[in-house]
Amino acid sequence: MQREREYDLFERLPDGSPIWRGRASGLNDANAKLRNIANGTSNECFALYLPTKEVVVRFNASVSKDAEADRAPC
């Protein structure tokens, strides 16, 4: 039986720094726990698979000005 991946849960504070909010086992658990955290804040919350630094779930995310600039036509 394959083991579920472990994900670390973070909240990004208004100054941009992340704060660790917990750990989840598997995508379903990460989604549920992160949704619960995000319901209590307007800050961005995300689940990260640390070995690859892949963000797998994100809540309360807004498009940053840098991301908007990247999408602007040349």
C-alpha positions as semicolon CSV with decimal commas, in nm:
position;residue;x (nm);y (nm);z (nm)
1;M;0,000;0,000;0,000
2;Q;0,136;0,339;-0,101
3;R;0,176;0,597;0,174
4;E;0,005;0,934;0,144
5;R;0,232;1,234;0,092
6;E;0,282;1,464;0,388
7;Y;0,204;1,833;0,331
8;D;0,297;2,133;0,543
9;L;0,032;2,402;0,584
10;F;0,120;2,770;0,588
11;E;-0,046;3,109;0,622
12;R;0,120;3,406;0,453
13;L;0,115;3,712;0,681
14;P;0,050;4,062;0,544
15;D;0,426;4,135;0,550
16;G;0,477;3,836;0,315
17;S;0,633;3,600;0,566
18;P;0,488;3,249;0,594
19;I;0,387;3,099;0,926
20;W;0,362;2,722;0,967
21;R;0,009;2,618;1,063
22;G;0,032;2,240;1,069
23;R;0,072;1,921;0,870
24;A;-0,162;1,701;0,671
25;S;-0,143;1,351;0,531
26;G;-0,275;1,327;0,174
27;L;-0,446;1,580;-0,051
28;N;-0,793;1,534;0,098
29;D;-0,663;1,599;0,449
30;A;-0,456;1,897;0,328
31;N;-0,757;2,047;0,153
32;A;-0,987;2,003;0,453
33;K;-0,739;2,133;0,712
34;L;-0,633;2,427;0,496
35;R;-0,995;2,524;0,421
36;N;-1,058;2,529;0,796
37;I;-0,755;2,754;0,854
38;A;-0,848;2,982;0,562
39;N;-1,203;3,027;0,692
40;G;-1,057;3,203;0,996
41;T;-0,838;3,453;0,808
42;S;-0,826;3,667;0,496
43;N;-0,455;3,587;0,454
44;E;-0,336;3,351;0,182
45;C;-0,308;2,990;0,300
46;F;-0,129;2,714;0,114
47;A;-0,022;2,351;0,141
48;L;0,333;2,270;0,037
49;Y;0,501;1,941;-0,046
50;L;0,843;2,025;0,095
51;P;1,064;1,778;-0,100
52;T;0,968;1,948;-0,429
53;K;0,842;2,284;-0,291
54;E;0,520;2,225;-0,486
55;V;0,214;2,422;-0,371
56;V;-0,076;2,177;-0,401
57;V;-0,366;2,369;-0,242
58;R;-0,416;2,743;-0,202
59;F;-0,695;2,950;-0,043
60;N;-0,752;3,326;-0,011
61;A;-0,493;3,390;-0,281
62;S;-0,511;3,712;-0,473
63;V;-0,328;3,784;-0,795
64;S;-0,013;3,978;-0,713
65;K;0,090;4,284;-0,910
66;D;0,399;4,095;-1,030
67;A;0,181;3,816;-1,165
68;E;-0,043;4,070;-1,339
69;A;0,261;4,231;-1,500
70;D;0,377;3,890;-1,623
71;R;0,045;3,842;-1,801
72;A;0,029;4,192;-1,951
73;P;0,072;4,199;-2,330
74;C;0,408;4,326;-2,454
